[in-house]
């Protein structure tokens, strides 16, 4: 014969050794890293990927503007700084170029909202609202396409995402 046990409104607590406050007391030795440890692992630093470059990093920029030649003696940091400046500049140009389109889209949203609230207008079937809605969708699609093609081009060229913000 089986017995059924029901726990209703009761809490069961089980104490385990090595868990909780007693855990830190058992471990007396802690590892402290010193400068000597860092010097010891320094030869292996490149194996962690700290100096790696993206596999698809181009030799020249594909953005349509020629890259300045820094010469043989140029460091990777100088080249990276030049590339970063280039992509930040291109990102700002795109933002400036798209600003009028974004303002126009905002105006269309406002006009659609005002028209829908006007008395005697059927908000879902009004031809003017529908026409403005189509214009807004087209404008937003053009903005999205321009931004995504720029981001894709930058990604393929090895630009970091922070450079495009």
C-alpha positions as CSV (number, residue, x, y, z in Angstrom):
1,X,0.0,0.0,0.0
2,X,1.3,3.4,-0.9
3,X,1.2,6.5,1.2
4,X,0.9,9.9,-0.3
5,X,2.6,12.8,1.4
6,X,1.4,16.3,0.7
7,X,3.4,19.4,1.5
8,X,1.1,22.3,1.7
9,X,2.4,25.5,3.1
10,X,5.5,23.9,4.6
11,X,9.0,24.8,3.7
12,X,11.8,22.2,3.8
13,X,15.3,23.4,4.3
14,X,18.3,21.1,3.8
15,X,21.7,22.2,4.9
16,X,24.6,21.1,2.7
17,X,28.2,21.1,3.6
18,X,30.4,23.3,1.5
19,X,27.6,25.6,0.5
20,X,27.0,29.1,1.8
21,X,29.0,30.9,4.4
22,X,31.2,27.9,5.3
23,X,32.5,27.6,1.8
24,X,34.9,30.6,2.0
25,X,36.2,29.5,5.4
26,X,37.4,26.1,4.0
27,X,39.4,27.8,1.2
28,X,42.3,29.6,2.9
29,X,44.6,30.1,-0.1
30,X,43.5,32.6,-2.8
31,X,45.4,33.3,-6.0
32,X,46.8,36.8,-6.2
33,X,48.2,37.8,-9.6
34,X,51.3,40.0,-9.6
35,X,53.3,41.8,-12.2
36,X,55.7,38.8,-12.4
37,X,52.8,36.6,-13.4
38,X,51.8,39.1,-16.2
39,X,55.4,39.2,-17.4
40,X,55.5,35.4,-17.5
41,X,52.5,35.2,-19.8
42,X,53.3,38.2,-21.9
43,X,54.9,36.1,-24.8
44,X,51.5,34.4,-25.2
45,X,49.6,37.6,-25.3
46,X,49.0,37.5,-29.1
47,X,47.4,34.0,-28.8
48,X,44.5,35.6,-27.0
49,X,43.5,37.6,-30.1
50,X,44.5,41.0,-28.6
51,X,46.4,42.0,-31.8
52,X,44.2,40.2,-34.3
53,X,42.6,41.9,-37.2
54,X,39.3,41.0,-38.9
55,X,39.7,38.4,-41.6
56,X,37.9,40.6,-44.1
57,X,39.9,43.8,-43.3
58,X,40.6,45.4,-46.7
59,X,43.9,46.8,-47.9
60,X,42.1,49.9,-49.2
61,X,38.8,51.5,-48.4
62,X,35.9,50.5,-50.5
63,X,33.9,53.7,-49.6
64,X,34.8,55.4,-52.8
65,X,37.4,57.7,-51.3
66,X,41.1,56.8,-51.7
67,X,42.9,55.9,-48.5
68,X,45.9,58.0,-47.6
69,X,49.1,56.1,-47.9
70,X,50.8,56.2,-44.6
71,X,54.0,54.5,-45.9
72,X,56.0,51.5,-44.6
73,X,56.9,53.0,-41.3
74,X,53.2,53.6,-40.2
75,X,52.0,51.7,-37.2
76,X,48.8,49.7,-37.1
77,X,47.5,52.2,-34.5
78,X,47.9,55.1,-37.0
79,X,46.2,53.1,-39.7
80,X,43.4,52.2,-37.4
81,X,43.0,55.8,-36.3
82,X,42.8,56.9,-39.9
83,X,40.2,54.3,-40.7
84,X,38.2,55.2,-37.6
85,X,38.2,58.9,-38.6
86,X,37.1,57.9,-42.1
87,X,34.1,55.8,-40.9
88,X,33.1,58.4,-38.3
89,X,33.1,61.0,-41.0
90,X,31.1,58.9,-43.4
91,X,28.6,58.1,-40.7
92,X,28.1,61.8,-39.9
93,X,27.7,62.5,-43.7
94,X,25.0,59.9,-43.9
95,X,23.2,61.3,-40.8
96,X,23.3,64.8,-42.4
97,X,22.0,63.5,-45.7
98,X,19.2,61.5,-44.1
99,X,18.1,64.3,-41.7
100,X,15.7,66.0,-44.2
101,X,14.1,62.7,-45.0
102,X,13.6,61.9,-41.3
103,X,12.1,65.4,-40.8
104,X,9.8,64.8,-43.7
105,X,8.7,61.5,-42.3
106,X,8.0,63.1,-39.0
107,X,5.9,65.8,-40.7
108,X,3.9,63.1,-42.6
109,X,3.3,61.2,-39.3
110,X,1.9,64.4,-37.8
111,X,-0.3,65.2,-40.8
112,X,-1.7,61.6,-40.8
113,X,-2.5,61.9,-37.1
114,X,-4.2,65.3,-37.6
115,X,-6.2,64.1,-40.5
116,X,-7.4,61.0,-38.6
117,X,-8.5,63.2,-35.7
118,X,-10.4,65.6,-38.0
119,X,-14.2,65.5,-37.6
120,X,-16.1,63.6,-40.3
121,X,-13.0,61.7,-41.5
122,X,-13.0,57.9,-41.6
123,X,-9.4,57.3,-40.3
124,X,-8.9,53.9,-42.0
125,X,-10.5,54.5,-45.4
126,X,-9.8,58.2,-46.0
127,X,-8.0,58.5,-49.4
128,X,-5.7,61.3,-48.2
129,X,-4.7,59.4,-45.1
130,X,-4.0,56.3,-47.2
131,X,-1.9,58.3,-49.7
132,X,0.1,59.9,-46.9
133,X,0.6,56.5,-45.3
134,X,2.0,55.1,-48.6
135,X,4.4,58.1,-48.9
136,X,5.5,57.6,-45.3
137,X,6.2,53.9,-45.8
138,X,8.2,54.6,-49.0
139,X,10.2,57.3,-47.2
140,X,10.9,55.1,-44.2
141,X,12.0,52.2,-46.5
142,X,14.4,54.5,-48.3
143,X,15.9,55.6,-45.0
144,X,16.3,52.1,-43.8
145,X,17.9,50.9,-47.1
146,X,20.4,53.7,-47.0
147,X,21.3,53.0,-43.4
148,X,21.6,49.3,-43.8
149,X,23.6,49.5,-47.0
150,X,26.1,51.8,-45.3
151,X,26.3,49.6,-42.2
152,X,26.8,46.5,-44.4
153,X,29.6,48.3,-46.4
154,X,31.3,49.4,-43.1
155,X,31.0,45.9,-41.6
156,X,32.6,44.3,-44.7
157,X,35.4,46.8,-44.6
158,X,36.1,45.9,-40.9
159,X,34.8,49.1,-39.3
160,X,33.8,48.7,-35.6
161,X,30.2,49.4,-34.7
162,X,31.2,52.1,-32.3
163,X,32.7,54.1,-35.2
164,X,29.3,54.4,-36.9
165,X,27.4,55.9,-33.9
